[in-house]
């Protein structure tokens, strides 16, 4: 199997996993929030654009890294699903207050592993394509996911879980696992 075929297979598998998560894992009150509909439509457009660009223009020099990012995104996504399957999370843009602070599985390293997996995936699509236009959808969706993570941070801060979440956030990065990594090596982020 060539690199381009591998990238397209992994990209499709990851995209299908994310699409399944929308209906098969995350909890909603029966209707999808409007913001989630926008993300779903933009994601479908982005995946189709990625598939057409790679089919017509080939892959860019970042393709091997893209393959690694997309495979990592898929693994991270399913690890987060496994961690939250007994007490599933609300779908993005749902106005509900958080019900639990997860600290196991990928949540030991980052507070928002689902959003990180999406960002890694879309970054992979940008790396795999030729030219800057391939980064349009990843940039838009990346900004949305960072905004959603920040919104969830505020919800935790306003909930009954505020103190526990504050302590957890001191030890765990929002989207980058740096605090815990540095602490394990004896570094202090305040040094």
C-alpha positions in Angstrom: 0.0 0.0 0.0 1.4 3.4 -1.0 1.7 6.4 1.3 -1.2 8.2 -0.4 -3.5 5.2 0.0 -2.5 4.7 3.6 -3.2 8.3 4.4 -6.6 8.2 2.8 -7.5 4.9 4.6 -6.4 6.2 8.0 -8.1 9.6 7.3 -11.4 7.9 6.4 -11.2 5.6 9.4 -10.5 8.4 11.8 -13.3 10.6 10.3 -15.8 7.7 10.5 -14.8 7.2 14.2 -15.5 10.8 14.9 -18.8 10.7 13.1 -19.8 7.6 15.1 -18.9 9.4 18.3 -21.3 12.2 17.5 -24.3 9.8 17.6 -22.9 6.6 19.2 -21.0 7.9 22.2 -21.8 11.5 23.2 -25.1 12.1 24.9 -27.6 14.7 23.7 -31.2 15.5 24.6 -32.4 14.1 21.2 -31.5 17.0 19.0 -28.1 18.2 17.9 -27.1 21.7 19.1 -26.9 24.2 16.3 -23.1 24.7 16.9 -22.6 21.0 16.6 -24.5 20.9 13.3 -22.1 23.6 12.0 -19.1 21.6 13.1 -20.5 18.4 11.5 -21.2 20.1 8.2 -17.8 21.8 8.1 -16.1 18.5 9.0 -17.9 16.7 6.2 -16.9 19.4 3.8 -13.3 19.4 5.1 -13.0 15.6 4.7 -14.4 15.7 1.2 -12.1 18.6 0.3 -9.2 16.7 1.7 -10.1 13.6 -0.3 -10.5 15.6 -3.6 -7.3 17.5 -3.0 -5.2 14.4 -2.4 -6.8 12.6 -5.3 -6.2 15.5 -7.8 -3.0 17.1 -6.5 -1.3 14.3 -4.7 0.2 14.5 -1.2 2.6 17.0 0.2 6.0 16.5 1.8 4.5 16.4 5.2 2.5 13.2 4.4 4.5 10.8 6.6 4.0 13.1 9.6 0.3 13.5 8.6 -0.1 9.7 8.7 1.4 9.6 12.2 -0.8 12.4 13.4 -4.0 10.9 12.0 -3.2 7.4 13.4 -2.4 9.0 16.8 -5.6 11.0 16.7 -7.6 7.8 16.1 -5.9 6.0 19.0 -6.4 9.0 21.3 -10.1 9.2 20.4 -10.8 5.5 21.1 -8.8 5.7 24.3 -11.0 8.6 25.4 -14.1 6.7 24.4 -13.0 3.7 26.4 -12.3 5.9 29.4 -15.7 7.7 29.3 -18.0 4.9 28.0 -19.5 4.1 31.5 -20.3 7.8 32.1 -20.6 9.3 28.7 -20.0 13.0 28.1 -22.6 15.5 26.7 -22.2 16.4 23.1 -20.3 19.6 22.3 -22.3 22.9 22.5 -24.7 21.3 25.0 -25.4 23.9 27.8 -25.4 21.3 30.6 -23.0 21.7 33.6 -20.3 19.1 33.9 -21.1 16.0 36.0 -17.6 14.5 36.7 -13.9 15.2 36.5 -12.1 12.5 34.6 -8.5 11.8 35.7 -7.8 8.4 34.2 -6.9 7.2 30.7 -5.8 10.1 28.5 -7.3 12.5 31.0 -4.1 11.9 33.1 -2.2 13.9 30.4 -4.7 16.4 28.9 -8.0 17.8 30.1 -9.6 17.6 26.7 -8.4 14.5 24.8 -11.4 14.4 22.4 -10.7 18.0 21.2 -6.9 17.2 21.0 -7.7 14.1 18.9 -9.7 16.3 16.5 -7.0 18.9 16.3 -4.4 16.3 15.6 -6.5 14.8 12.8 -7.2 18.0 11.1 -3.6 19.1 11.4 -2.7 15.8 9.7 -5.0 16.7 6.8 -3.3 20.0 6.5 0.1 18.4 6.5 -0.9 15.8 3.9 -2.0 18.3 1.3 0.0 20.6 -0.9 -0.3 24.3 -0.4 -1.7 26.6 2.2 -5.3 26.1 1.2 -5.2 22.6 2.8 -4.9 24.4 6.2 -8.2 26.3 5.8 -10.5 23.8 7.4 -8.0 22.6 10.0 -7.5 26.3 11.1 -11.2 27.0 11.4 -12.0 23.7 13.2 -8.9 24.0 15.4 -10.1 27.4 16.5 -13.6 26.0 17.2 -12.2 23.2 19.3 -9.9 25.4 21.3 -12.9 27.7 21.9 -15.0 24.7 23.0 -12.3 23.6 25.4 -12.1 27.1 26.9 -15.9 27.2 27.2 -15.9 23.9 29.1 -13.1 25.2 31.4 -15.5 28.1 32.3 -18.3 25.7 32.9 -16.2 23.6 35.3 -15.2 26.8 37.1 -18.8 27.7 37.6 -19.9 24.3 38.8 -19.8 22.4 42.0 -16.7 20.7 40.7 -14.7 23.9 40.6 -12.2 23.1 43.4 -11.5 19.6 42.1 -11.1 20.9 38.6 -8.8 23.7 39.6 -6.5 21.2 41.3 -6.7 18.9 38.3 -5.9 21.8 35.9 -2.7 22.6 37.9 -1.4 19.1 37.2 -2.8 18.5 33.7 -2.5 20.6 30.5 -5.6 21.7 28.7 -4.5 20.3 25.2 -0.8 19.8 25.7 0.5 17.5 28.4 3.4 19.6 29.5 2.7 20.2 33.2 2.7 16.5 34.1 5.6 15.7 31.8 7.8 18.3 33.4 6.8 17.4 36.9 7.7 13.7 36.3 11.2 14.8 35.3 11.7 16.9 38.3 11.1 20.3 36.6 8.9 23.0 37.9 6.9 25.2 35.6 7.4 28.0 38.2 11.2 27.7 38.3 
